[in-house]
Amino acid sequence: MTNGAKKGIRLSGEDRAELAAQLKRRYDAGESIRVLADATGRSYGFVHRLLSEAGAELRGRGGATRRA
């Protein structure tokens, strides 16, 4: 990732919007939130929030479903 992606540095304005757009493109291409979080050094929650702000259509959780 480019500028503004370092953990612990507050992102705002254009840098935040740019990172959100990059993450949305990667998420829309199939990468998971967890993979994006690891790649950027940010938390899962931060990436989830940015994707929501960017208007990404968030996918449901993967894996098998449980039936009682």
C-alpha positions, 0 to 999 in steps of 0.5 A: 500500500502507499501513503497513509497506510501505516498502522497508528497514523490517523487517516483523514480527507484525501488519504482516507478516501484514496485508501478506501477506494483502493481497498474497495477495488481489491475487495470487489476483486475477491480479497477478504477483509482479513487479507486486506487488513494484514496487507495494510497493517490495519485492524479488521474493524478499520478495514471493514469501516473503510469499506462501508464508507466506500460503499462496498457491498459486503459479503456474508461470512464464508464457511459451512453453516451450522444447523441445530 
